[in-house]
Amino acid sequence: MAAQLFVERRDATLVLTFSNPGFRNALGPEIYEPMLAAFDDVANDATIRAVVLTGADGMFCAGGNLNRLLDNRGKPPQVQADSIDALHELTRAIVTCRRPVLAAVEGFAAGAGMSLALACDLVTAGASAKFVMAYVKVGLSPDGGGSWFVTRGLPKQTAAELLLEGGAMEASRLHALGVVNTIADDGRALDAALEHAARIAALSPHAVERIKQLMAGAVGSPLEDHLLAERESFVTCLHHRDGGEAIGAFLEKRPARFD
């Protein structure tokens, strides 16, 4: 069976499931194109409040298909460059998505699979899940933003351990370091991620979008510039209909209702 992406709506959450039987859900163009289309749908559908990425058959994603990479060695280098550009377009789509994106990791998140997991806003992992940046073991360097996310999300020496040694790191260790948000029982990572997504979906989508923008802008932004951005965002949120509903609901001690 060929690699494919399963797209499923669960209430206000869109679930995107990698599936590549026999290849541990390895990535490729068959996955990139429908995922990019799904993120376009999210941008145009206000009823989608969160996105969850997961993998089929108890495995998140093994990253790239080494057989395909070996085959690409016999082709012009631009062929592989184009494939990485498609992966990077997907990384950007995850990072810039207006809605929170959560990863539900079972089994292994390896290589570009780990890159995509770390591109998400929140990560839930099964208790025995492992994260691997094994590029160096096959003579390669990371793609998908992996070296960027690892270097910024972990202490220098821990990042070096992951990237330079290429060994597996348990979800429990990454949870202690703050990279994994939630540890779930094995087989329940998706359920736990959906519960987390539902909690966020009940909040103001406008405020959530604004906060994501502020978080993205905070990386490398001078404090004075960021203070101005916070002021603009706060005033906009206050005068948005979501702000009125949320404040009113809080004062009236009732659940807020957002369109």
N, C-alpha and C positions, 0 to 999 in steps of 0.2 A: 504494500500500500504506500502511495506517495505521501510526501510531507504535505501537511495542510494545517490550516488554522480553523478551529471551531469558535464560532461567535455565538454567545448566548446572553440573553437579557435575563437578569435576576432582579426583579423590582426596578430600583433606580440605578442598579449597577450593571455594567457591561463586562462580561467575563470573556477573556480571550485565552484560548487554550492551545499551546503548541502541541502538535502531534506529528511524529515521524517514527512510526513503529520500526523497530530493528536498529535504529540509529540514535536512541536515547533522546529523541526530540531535537536532533541537530537542526540548526538554522540554515536557511538558504533563501533564494528568491521566491520560492513557493510560500514562504512564511512572511517575508518582508512586505510584499505587495498588498496582500489582504490586511495586514496589520496597519499599514499606512492608511488604507481605505477606511478601516474601522476608526482610527483616530480622527480622520476627516469627519466621519459621522458624529463622533462625540462633539466636535467643535460646532456642529450645526444642529444639535439636538439638546435643548435645554432640559429635557426630562432625564437625561443621563447625568447622574450626580457623582459617579465614581467609576473607575475602571480597575479590574483585577486581572493580572497576568498569571497564568499557571501552566502546568504541563500535564499531559495525559499519562496514564499508566504509572503513577507513583514516581515520576521523574520530572523535574522542572525543565532543564535544557542542558545538553552537553556542549553547546557552543557550535563551532563550525564542523562540517563533515570533512574529515581528513582525506577521504577518497576523492572528494571534489577538489580539495586544495591541491592534492598531488596531481590530479588531472590538469589543473590550471597552471601548473609549472611548465607544461608543454605549450601553453598559449602565450600570446603577448601579455606583458605585465599589466597593461591597461584593463584586461579582463578582470583580474583580481581587484584592481583599484576601483573599478566600477561597482563590483560587488560590495566592497567595504563602504563606498559612498552610500549605497542603499541601506546598509546596516546603520551607518551614522545618521542618515535621514530618520531612521526609526528611533534612534537614541534621542535625537532632537525632538521628535514628536512626543515621546514619553515625558521628557523634561519640561517642554513648553505646553503640555496639555492643560487646558483650563480647569480640568477636574482632577482631583487627587487620583494618583495611580498607585495601586498596591500590588506587591508581588507575593504570591502564595507558593512557597518553595517546599517541595518534597524531594527526597533523593539527593540529586546533585544539581547545583547551579555552577556550571563549568565554563571557562573561557568567556565567549561572548554572551553565554547564558547568564553568567555572573554579572557581566557588564550591564545587561538589561535589567537584572534584578536591582542592582545598585542605582540605576537611573530612576527607579521608582521612588515615590515620596515615602512610602512605608513598606516594611518587609516583615512578613510572617513566615515562619519556617517550622517544619516538623521537627520533633525533638532529635531525630538522628540525621537530619539534613546536613549536607556538607557543601562548602563553597570552595571553588578551585580556580586559580589562575595559572593553568598548567602550560601556558604558551611556551615558556622557556624549555620545557621538556621535549618539545618537538621543534626547537630551533626557531621559534617565532616570537614576536613581541605583541603586546595586547592591541585590541581594537574595540570598537563599540563604546569607547570612553572608559574602559576598565581601569587604565592606569590613572586617569583623572579622578575617578570616584574613589578608588582605593587610597590614593595619596592624600586626598582631602578628608576622607572619612575615618582614617586610622592613624595612629601614631607612626612616625617615620619608620621605626624598626619593624613594626608589625606589617606595614605596607611592603617593606623590602622583603620580609619573610615570604609573604604571599607571592610577590611578583618575581623575585629572584630565585626562589627555591621551587615554586610551582606545586607545593604540597597542598593537601586538603586542610581546610580549617572548619572546625565544627560550628554549627549554628549557636551552640551554647556559649562558645568563646566570643563570637561576634555579637551576641546579645549582651554579654558583659561589657563589651567595648562600645555599645550603643549603635551598632550598624543594623542589627536585627531588632525590630521593635517587640515582637511577640513570639514566644515559643509555644507551639501547640502540640498535642499528642500526634504521633505519626498517623497520617491519613486524614487529619483534621485541619491542615493548614488552610485549605480553601474555605472551609466553614468559618474558621476564625477570621480570615481576611474579609469574608462577606459580612460578618458581624461588625467588624471595624468599619467597613465601607458604609454600612447602614447607619452607624452612628454619625458619620460625617455627612451622609446624605440628608440627615434630618436638620442640619445646620444651614445657615444662609449661604446659598451657592455664590452669591455676589461677594460676600466677605471671604469665603474660602478662596475664590479666584484671586481677589486682591492680595490676600496673605501669601499665596503662592508666588505672585509677582514680586512682592517685597522680599521674600526669601531668595528668589533668584537674583534679584538686584543687589542683595547684600554682599554677595561674593565679589570681593575686590572693589566695592564701592566705598569712596570716602564717607566718613560719618556725616559730614555736613550735607552732602548730596542725598544720603539716605534719610536724614531727618526731614528734608524737604519732601521726599517721596512719601514718607509716612504721613506727613501733614496732609498732602493732597489726597492720599488714599483714605485717611480717616474722615475727612470732610465729605468726600464722595460717598463713603459708606453711610455716614450719618444721614445724608439727604436721599439715599436710595430707599425704595419701598421696603427692602429687606430690613434696613436699619429700623424703620418705624415699627414694623411688625415684631422684630426681635425684642426691642426695648419694651414695647407695649405688652408683649407676652410675659416678659420677665416681671414687670411691675404688677401685672394682673395674675401672676402665678398660674399660667396656663401654657400648654405646648404652643410653640410658634408654628405658623403655617406659611410655607413659602410656595409660590407658584412654580 
